Amino acid sequence: MTLKTKTALVTGAAGFIGSHLVDSLLERRVKVIGVDNLSAGKEAFLTEAMLNDRFEFHKLDLLKDDLTELLEGVDVVYHLAANPDVRSGSLDTRPHFDQNILATYLLLESCRKASLSKFVFASTSTVYGEVDVMPTPEDYGPLLPISIYGASKLACEAMVSAYSNQYQMHSVIFRFANVVGPRSTHNVLHDFIRKLRDEPKELEILGAEPGTSKSYIHVSDTVNGILMGSEKSQGLVDVYNIGSRDWTFVKDIANIVVDKMSLKGVGFHWTGGVNGGGWVGDVRKMLLSTKKLEKLGWAPELTSSEAVELATMDILSE
Ligand SMILES: NC(=O)c1ccc[n+]([C@@H]2O[C@H](COP(=O)([O-])OP(=O)(O)OC[C@H]3O[C@@H](n4cnc5c(N)ncnc54)[C@H](O)[C@@H]3O)[C@@H](O)[C@H]2O)c1
């Protein structure tokens, strides 16, 4: 797909999804300005991008540095910088407020001053909370997140919508399912692999058998969805889900990891778990309707299990 975008600024550019987005934008001959404070991201993820003349990287912190000047001449901002750790929010609530809500507010202020025309925001399926409609469409409501992380992202969505309406800035909000693939640094696959490397005969799993059931999407499908949706969206504020069309249970993920690690006779030890989920704030079931984005021509190439399998092999080969 050829993009209309000439110059893009990506926040969270050195992160898992951000670095893949940078690579895909560069492949499509877009000039890319990457911003990251490297709190979680790694410069190593940008090794290839750094060799490209159309890429420049700025180590900046959205909470401390003003991006207004950097935004001059930028057509689109892809805002992916965040604290994405859902689980940590119940232990310490402040980081999600600062790194998600406050950082997004400060960035939107810079965008307003720079009269930016398009803002793309990385949101999450956790804004839906526990739902009674599945696959869940974008217009489902009321949105009642059960995690501080989900709440912080919903607050960001609200601000993005208000800034769009008040300052004529077109915006596109993507609600991702669980994204997996190369350069991920923390998720259930990393947890299981680490535990099984320590103890190859028994795997401790949070929750009750068979565990939560959620949609997993490969990062390649995710980035294709972001590019397709942000290029083709027409509304002032458009919201799109990005997920695979099916889900997988935690037990299936455990079986895939055990299989890919070529382990035999592993016992699963289900433990802890809160309200049928793994931890406080963990949604039990998540499956997103992706019909809206599919109408624009996007479709996930991998199922949840295929994405998990591929991602597991990637982690094991690192
Ligand atoms: N990975 C998933 O499954 C998933 C699911 C739903 C939504 N998301 C959202 O997608 C986006 C990307 O997630 P990810 O998994 O790639 O996370 P990540 O942690 O790999 O990337 C986030 C990046 O933001 C940077 N960052 C954080 N705070 C910053 C600040 N104040 N200033 C500058 N840079 C800062 C970090 O260094 C990191 O490189 C996030 O907004 C996340 O909430 C991710």
The ligand as a MOL file (V3000), in Angstrom:
LIG
                    3D

  0  0  0     0  0            999 V3000
M  V30 BEGIN CTAB
M  V30 COUNTS 44 48 0 0 0
M  V30 BEGIN ATOM
M  V30 1 N 1.4940 -4.8870 23.3520 0
M  V30 2 C 0.1800 -5.0240 23.4600 0
M  V30 3 O -0.3280 -6.1480 23.5490 0
M  V30 4 C -0.7200 -3.8070 23.4440 0
M  V30 5 C -2.1060 -4.0210 23.4990 0
M  V30 6 C -2.9520 -2.9180 23.4940 0
M  V30 7 C -2.4260 -1.6390 23.4010 0
M  V30 8 N -1.0680 -1.4520 23.3600 0 CHG=1
M  V30 9 C -0.5680 -0.0770 23.2750 0
M  V30 10 O 0.3290 0.0090 22.1780 0
M  V30 11 C 1.3740 0.9260 22.4770 0
M  V30 12 C 2.7200 0.2710 22.2850 0
M  V30 13 O 2.8180 -0.8260 23.1960 0
M  V30 14 P 4.1060 -1.7760 23.2520 0
M  V30 15 O 3.6360 -3.1070 23.6310 0
M  V30 16 O 4.8960 -1.5810 22.0130 0 CHG=-1
M  V30 17 O 4.8560 -1.1730 24.5170 0
M  V30 18 P 6.4160 -0.8320 24.7210 0
M  V30 19 O 6.6110 -0.6400 26.2020 0
M  V30 20 O 7.2660 -1.8150 24.0410 0
M  V30 21 O 6.5380 0.5640 23.9910 0
M  V30 22 C 6.2190 1.7890 24.6130 0
M  V30 23 C 7.3960 2.7190 24.3630 0
M  V30 24 O 7.1010 4.0100 24.9170 0
M  V30 25 C 8.2930 4.5370 25.5010 0
M  V30 26 N 7.8740 5.5250 26.4940 0
M  V30 27 C 7.1560 5.3010 27.6310 0
M  V30 28 N 6.9550 6.4610 28.2780 0
M  V30 29 C 7.5280 7.4460 27.5330 0
M  V30 30 C 7.6570 8.8550 27.6750 0
M  V30 31 N 7.1750 9.4860 28.7540 0
M  V30 32 N 8.3230 9.5490 26.7280 0
M  V30 33 C 8.8430 8.9220 25.6380 0
M  V30 34 N 8.7600 7.5910 25.4550 0
M  V30 35 C 8.1050 6.8560 26.3940 0
M  V30 36 C 8.9970 3.3120 26.1060 0
M  V30 37 O 10.3890 3.5150 26.2630 0
M  V30 38 C 8.7010 2.2540 25.0440 0
M  V30 39 O 9.7120 2.1890 24.0630 0
M  V30 40 C 1.1200 1.4220 23.9000 0
M  V30 41 O 0.4320 2.6380 23.8430 0
M  V30 42 C 0.2370 0.3330 24.4950 0
M  V30 43 O -0.5680 0.8340 25.5350 0
M  V30 44 C -0.2090 -2.5030 23.3760 0
M  V30 END ATOM
M  V30 BEGIN BOND
M  V30 1 1 1 2
M  V30 2 2 2 3
M  V30 3 1 2 4
M  V30 4 1 4 5
M  V30 5 2 4 44
M  V30 6 2 5 6
M  V30 7 1 6 7
M  V30 8 2 7 8
M  V30 9 1 8 9
M  V30 10 1 8 44
M  V30 11 1 9 10
M  V30 12 1 9 42
M  V30 13 1 10 11
M  V30 14 1 11 12
M  V30 15 1 11 40
M  V30 16 1 12 13
M  V30 17 1 13 14
M  V30 18 2 14 15
M  V30 19 1 14 16
M  V30 20 1 14 17
M  V30 21 1 17 18
M  V30 22 2 18 19
M  V30 23 1 18 20
M  V30 24 1 18 21
M  V30 25 1 21 22
M  V30 26 1 22 23
M  V30 27 1 23 24
M  V30 28 1 23 38
M  V30 29 1 24 25
M  V30 30 1 25 26
M  V30 31 1 25 36
M  V30 32 1 26 27
M  V30 33 1 26 35
M  V30 34 2 27 28
M  V30 35 1 28 29
M  V30 36 1 29 30
M  V30 37 2 29 35
M  V30 38 1 30 31
M  V30 39 2 30 32
M  V30 40 1 32 33
M  V30 41 2 33 34
M  V30 42 1 34 35
M  V30 43 1 36 37
M  V30 44 1 36 38
M  V30 45 1 38 39
M  V30 46 1 40 41
M  V30 47 1 40 42
M  V30 48 1 42 43
M  V30 END BOND
M  V30 END CTAB
M  END
